[in-house]
Amino acid sequence: MFGKRSGTDTDLRAPKPGAVSLEPAQAPAPTVSRAPPPPAVASPPLAPAKAPPPPAMESRRSDNYYEVKATIFGALIEAIDLAQLAKLDSESAREEIRDIVNEIIAIKNIVMSIAEQEELLDDICNDVLGYGPLEPLLSRDDIADIMVNGANTVYIEVAGKIQRTGIRFRDNQQLLNICQRIVSQVGRRVDESSPICDARLADGSRVNAIVPPLSIDGPTLTIRKFKKDKLTLDQLVKFGAISPEGAEILQIIGRVRCNVLISGGTGSGKTTLLNCLTNYIEHDERVITCEDAAELQLQQPHVVRLETRPPNIEGEGQVTMRELVRNCLRMRPERIIVGEVRGPEAFDLLQAMNTGHDGSMGTLHANNPREALSRCESMITMGGFSLPSRTIREMICASIDVIVQAARLRDGSRRITHITEVMGMEGDTIITQDIFLYDMIGEDANGKIIGRHRSTGIGRPKFWERARYYGEEKRLAAALDAAEVAPTT
């Protein structure tokens, strides 16, 4: 059997120092049996896995389950050759682990049903090869966020609502090990000397980890999951996030190379919307993305992805977002996409937008389009630029064409609430013009918000000439006219 030491069964039967025995002292079983004698200590009842997983709070497992699992896991680590296991692919490694665990269960006389044994096998395989208790949550496509607040508390967000699960970790050390496994895959580290880290999973899901001493009650892990199927504007229309007419206007904005700022609160869908808009970039354009943790999923063939780098343990080697954006200008970009603008890089992005890189895009946190402009100004000021306020505002007006506002409503649904143009300056004030709005009308018997997307009646937006240059003015006019009489949704 692969991985067993010295090729004998005695290694599995021999008691390990400090191991928890699940049966009274007795002679070990002479052979590996699939039908073991009745044990002195039975395994706890385990709930069989169901498909699809229920969105409600999952049942909690007993402490006895974790004791049984810890005992089998300890015996597995003693019996398996991890160096040889690392050379196998995932499926082969799982099969080898399952074979050894089955023998351990038989030798230790642990009685459990087939369903219970399958669940325990999956748990142990996840611990050795994956992300442990997180694996079932990561495999569910209906979960938007996973929030781990220490070893014993795990919350998820489903359909815009947060709910607690029954999942827990063996202890805080297991949770810390999983955090370190995740961040090490992208060349980063999280420990006592570097207790905060942003990282990503292989599918682009965003990860934030903060560990003691900064996190009081144990390591805290937050995962913003990406759906396996990338969302499109057509799907956002189906979900009610935007009306068909509004989606048409966004398509035109993306196609005619407007400079776009996507604004919204945490979890409002800014990155998803940015991914949707980038679908309308022509395939012959060179696009460069700059992000703290690479999560954008552009479909164009000519994309260069850049990612910031935190300082090393000596405090050196940091590469900031501002340095990435400035370097973009030397890479012959046609569009620059900044995953999230949160600091002095706002100045460099605005300069890029205003110097021949039409169609550049970025996201930032703000509650409405007016606040988004104020945040741009404040981020530039915080960067130490000693420019007059009016000069900064003039640069904002000359750089940004459209602000798209996303929001998560109180019922958990996500909506695009504003499509707003930046018109120019009047005195020292930036003038904006709403093209498209979302009006909340009320709510139904289930607490779901009822509203409608509508045009504000603007017949010729400021980017009309740009649309005509790209031959899109007829589509734009038709979408604006249709939106004025769109029904309530």
NUNU-979143 format. One record per residue (C-alpha): x, y, z; residue in one letter. Coordinates in steps of 0.02 Angstrom, whole numbers, padded with zeros to 5 digits, always signed. Last residue first. Example, Ala and Ser with C-alpha at 12.3 -4.5 7.8 and 13.67 -1.06 7.14 Angstrom:
BEGIN
+00684-00053+00357S +00615-00225+00390A 
end
This chain:
BEGIN
-01994+02304-00627T -02104+02454-00673T -02123+02477-00860P -01999+02569-00973A -02073+02726-01052V -01922+02840-01037E -01803+02691-01054A -01861+02659-01233A -01812+02834-01288D -01640+02822-01207L -01607+02651-01284A -01662+02709-01458A -01552+02865-01449A -01401+02763-01395L -01427+02634-01532R -01440+02772-01661K -01284+02860-01593E -01173+02705-01601E -01070+02742-01757G -00905+02759-01662Y -00890+02947-01695Y -01078+02961-01662R -01054+02886-01488A -00914+03011-01453R -01027+03152-01509E -01165+03089-01393W -01044+03081-01245F -01123+03237-01168K -01294+03156-01167P -01421+03197-01302R -01603+03163-01260G -01592+03178-01071I -01764+03121-01012G -01709+03057-00842T -01712+02879-00909S -01791+02750-00797R -01753+02598-00693H -01897+02539-00587R -01928+02486-00408G -02000+02352-00296I -01898+02300-00143I -01921+02123-00081K -01998+02112+00093G -02096+01954+00055N -02263+02046+00044A -02191+02165-00087D -02090+02323-00064E -02105+02504-00114G -02071+02619-00261I -01881+02630-00265M -01824+02732-00415D -01667+02680-00511Y -01590+02816-00618L -01517+02844-00793F -01441+02997-00874I -01400+03094-00716D -01303+03254-00752Q -01153+03316-00654T -01082+03490-00627I -00918+03508-00530I -00921+03665-00422T -00787+03800-00415D -00878+03916-00535G -00979+03801-00645E -00864+03661-00697M -00893+03518-00819G -01024+03391-00871M -00979+03232-00777V -01111+03108-00833E -01210+02995-00717T -01277+02818-00734I -01358+02792-00566H -01442+02654-00464T -01363+02495-00530I -01448+02370-00415R -01396+02232-00296R -01523+02136-00192S -01494+02103-00007G -01665+02165+00050D -01584+02325+00117R -01516+02371-00054L -01339+02338-00116R -01286+02484-00225A -01195+02516-00388A -01161+02691-00458Q -01092+02712-00634V -00993+02874-00656I -00964+02933-00835V -00841+03047-00925D -00696+03063-00804I -00535+03149-00861S -00573+03332-00902A -00693+03350-00756C -00569+03271-00634I -00429+03384-00698M -00539+03536-00674E -00577+03477-00498R -00392+03460-00457I -00356+03634-00525T -00500+03708-00425R -00433+03634-00264S -00263+03713-00291P -00121+03587-00307L +00003+03541-00172S -00001+03354-00208F +00034+03263-00046G -00056+03101-00089G -00193+03148+00033M -00247+03286-00087T -00265+03162-00231I -00369+03047-00120M -00477+03195-00064S -00516+03247-00244E -00561+03072-00298C -00667+03053-00141R -00763+03212-00184S -00797+03145-00359L -00863+02982-00287A -00967+03080-00161E -01062+03162-00305R -01087+02994-00390P -01166+02914-00236N -01116+02810-00083N -00930+02797-00120A -00798+02661-00128H -00693+02661-00286L -00685+02571-00453T -00580+02600-00609G -00592+02619-00796M -00493+02679-00947S -00589+02702-01109G -00480+02842-01175D -00294+02826-01143H -00237+02980-01239G -00177+03095-01102T -00329+03136-00995N -00369+02959-00938M -00184+02934-00896A -00182+03093-00791Q -00338+03035-00701L -00256+02868-00664L -00097+02953-00601D -00195+03064-00480F -00304+02921-00419A -00144+02825-00381E -00134+02935-00226P -00252+02817-00133G -00400+02699-00142R -00434+02665-00326V -00489+02485-00347E -00461+02363-00489G -00375+02493-00599V -00404+02463-00785I -00291+02554-00907I -00343+02559-01090R -00237+02581-01246E -00076+02539-01155P +00098+02567-01229R +00194+02496-01081M +00276+02657-01020R +00110+02730-00958L +00080+02570-00863C +00233+02607-00754N +00141+02755-00678R -00007+02644-00636V +00105+02511-00559L +00203+02638-00455E +00040+02713-00391R -00025+02541-00343M +00126+02516-00232T +00275+02399-00252V +00355+02353-00085Q +00530+02277-00091G +00584+02321+00084E +00514+02307+00260G +00642+02176+00313E +00505+02043+00317I +00456+02087+00138N +00351+02238+00088P +00185+02208-00001P +00178+02182-00190R +00052+02259-00310T -00018+02158-00455E -00008+02181-00643L -00109+02091-00777R -00070+02122-00961V -00218+02087-01076V -00213+02057-01264H -00331+01909-01292P -00486+01994-01218Q -00589+01896-01092Q -00550+02000-00938L -00570+01915-00770Q -00524+02043-00638L -00468+01966-00473E -00282+02006-00459A -00251+02059-00279A -00193+02240-00259D -00240+02273-00440E -00175+02353-00599C -00246+02298-00768T -00168+02334-00938I -00272+02322-01097V -00202+02320-01274R -00347+02339-01396E -00375+02219-01543D -00510+02122-01450H -00625+02273-01436E -00681+02314-01260I -00863+02267-01235Y -00829+02126-01111N -00739+02256-01003T -00908+02322-00948L -00958+02155-00870C -00794+02137-00775N -00817+02313-00705L -00994+02267-00652L -00930+02115-00558T -00794+02221-00478T -00921+02349-00418K -01049+02224-00354G -01119+02312-00200S -01015+02209-00079G -00936+02360+00003T -01015+02521-00059G -01022+02587-00235G -00936+02684-00373S -00883+02631-00547I -00778+02766-00633L -00784+02763-00823V -00680+02849-00957N -00787+02830-01113C -00712+02721-01247R -00860+02707-01368V -00885+02520-01331R -00897+02531-01142G -01021+02675-01145I -01121+02587-01282I -01134+02429-01179Q -01184+02532-01027L -01324+02614-01128I -01387+02444-01186E -01384+02381-01007A -01491+02530-00956G -01617+02489-01092E -01623+02306-01038P -01654+02361-00858S -01518+02346-00726I -01491+02239-00570A -01652+02145-00608G -01573+01972-00603F -01611+01944-00788K -01536+02114-00830V -01379+02068-00731L -01376+01907-00833Q -01377+02005-00996D -01240+02116-00928L -01131+01963-00906T -01082+01861-00754L -00935+01741-00761K -00986+01563-00725D -00881+01493-00583K -00943+01632-00471K -00811+01729-00379F -00803+01717-00191K -00757+01861-00075R -00660+01769+00060I -00635+01839+00235T -00519+01753+00360L -00498+01801+00543T -00364+01713+00645P -00400+01698+00831G -00507+01795+00954D -00401+01953+00966I -00355+01983+00784S -00206+02102+00788L -00097+01983+00891P -00157+01874+00810P -00208+01850+00627V -00284+01952+00487I -00323+01869+00321A -00407+01944+00168N -00448+01839+00016V -00522+01887-00154R -00585+01748-00265S -00485+01743-00428G -00515+01558-00466D -00342+01509-00399A -00376+01596-00234L -00324+01773-00196R -00217+01869-00072A -00224+02017+00047D -00122+02000+00207C -00118+02069+00383I -00018+01991+00527P +00160+02014+00461S +00271+01978+00613S +00141+01866+00694E +00107+01771+00534D +00041+01800+00358V +00148+01776+00203R +00140+01814+00018R +00201+01726-00138G +00030+01697-00218V +00016+01516-00159Q +00087+01566+00011S -00072+01666+00046V -00187+01514+00042I -00074+01393+00138R -00041+01525+00272Q -00227+01551+00300C -00252+01361+00306I -00114+01345+00437N -00192+01485+00539L -00360+01394+00538L -00277+01233+00595Q -00187+01329+00733Q -00350+01410+00788N -00424+01240+00829D -00510+01092+00745R -00604+01211+00632F -00791+01245+00632R -00939+01229+00516I -01114+01247+00590G -01153+01395+00479T -01208+01572+00523R -01309+01677+00403Q -01279+01841+00311I -01408+01894+00181K -01374+01956+00004G -01436+01798-00079A -01315+01694+00026V -01179+01771+00134E -01081+01651+00243I -01031+01649+00427Y -00904+01538+00515V -00873+01537+00703T -00776+01404+00799N -00597+01427+00736A -00595+01616+00735G -00710+01736+00644N -00718+01653+00472V -00820+01753+00345M -00862+01672+00178I -00941+01786+00049D -01048+01766-00109A -01114+01589-00081I -01230+01519-00216D -01087+01434-00311D -01052+01308-00175R -00882+01224-00194S -00795+01353-00085L -00916+01315+00057L -00883+01127+00051P -00693+01161+00046E -00688+01282+00193L -00680+01141+00322P -00505+01096+00262G -00428+01209+00131Y -00364+01074+00015G -00248+00923+00010L -00228+00862+00189V -00378+00943+00273D -00491+00918+00122N -00444+00734+00115C -00486+00720+00300I -00657+00800+00279D -00698+00696+00125D -00654+00536+00217L -00762+00587+00366L -00910+00618+00252E -00885+00453+00162E -00874+00360+00329Q -01035+00437+00391E -01125+00391+00229A -01058+00213+00236I -01113+00195+00417S -00993+00205+00561M -00907+00083+00678V -00730+00120+00733I -00631-00039+00766N -00460+00045+00767K -00398-00073+00632I -00551-00047+00520A -00549+00143+00532I -00360+00145+00502I -00381+00034+00349E -00515+00149+00277N -00402+00298+00311V -00261+00217+00212I -00371+00184+00060D -00449+00358+00067R -00279+00441+00073I -00221+00344-00080E -00379+00388-00175E -00364+00572-00131R -00183+00577-00190A -00233+00500-00356S -00367+00632-00382E -00255+00779-00336S -00105+00730-00441D +00036+00636-00357L +00211+00698-00315K +00154+00777-00151A +00101+00606-00087L +00279+00542-00101Q +00343+00681+00012A +00195+00659+00129L +00236+00477+00164D +00084+00414+00257I +00066+00312+00416A +00104+00439+00552E +00001+00574+00467I -00142+00451+00448L -00137+00401+00632A -00153+00585+00682G -00298+00610+00562F -00388+00457+00629I -00373+00522+00808T -00420+00700+00760A -00574+00638+00664K -00634+00535+00810V -00611+00682+00929E -00695+00800+00805Y -00847+00687+00795Y -00853+00673+00985N -00865+00863+00997D -01030+00849+00903S -01061+00919+00730R -01169+01073+00707R -01313+01068+00586S -01304+01189+00440E -01389+01358+00444M -01509+01378+00298A -01453+01382+00117P -01470+01194+00103P -01333+01107+00006P -01391+01038-00162P -01364+00897-00135A -01361+00820+00038K -01217+00748+00137A -01264+00623+00270P -01274+00694+00447A -01147+00608+00558L -01190+00502+00708P -01045+00496+00830P -00922+00352+00819S -00942+00207+00935A -00827+00173+01082V -00811-00006+01142A -00812-00068+00965P -00914-00211+00891P -00800-00320+00786P -00736-00251+00621P -00813-00294+00451A -00689-00219+00325R -00550-00311+00415S -00365-00273+00419V -00292-00423+00510T -00234-00472+00685P -00338-00339+00774A -00233-00259+00909P -00231-00335+01082A -00332-00236+01207Q -00331-00071+01300A -00503+00007+01285P -00559+00084+01120E -00556+00258+01042L -00377+00292+01090S -00317+00471+01091V -00137+00481+01032A -00007+00560+01149G +00131+00444+01092P +00069+00334+00950K -00005+00162+00980P +00056+00032+00856A -00084-00033+00746R -00043+00075+00596L +00141+00032+00601D +00100-00151+00631T +00014-00164+00464D +00176-00185+00373T +00255-00100+00219G +00398-00018+00316S +00296+00143+00327R +00133+00153+00234K +00131+00281+00091G +00067+00171-00050F +00000+00000+00000M 
end
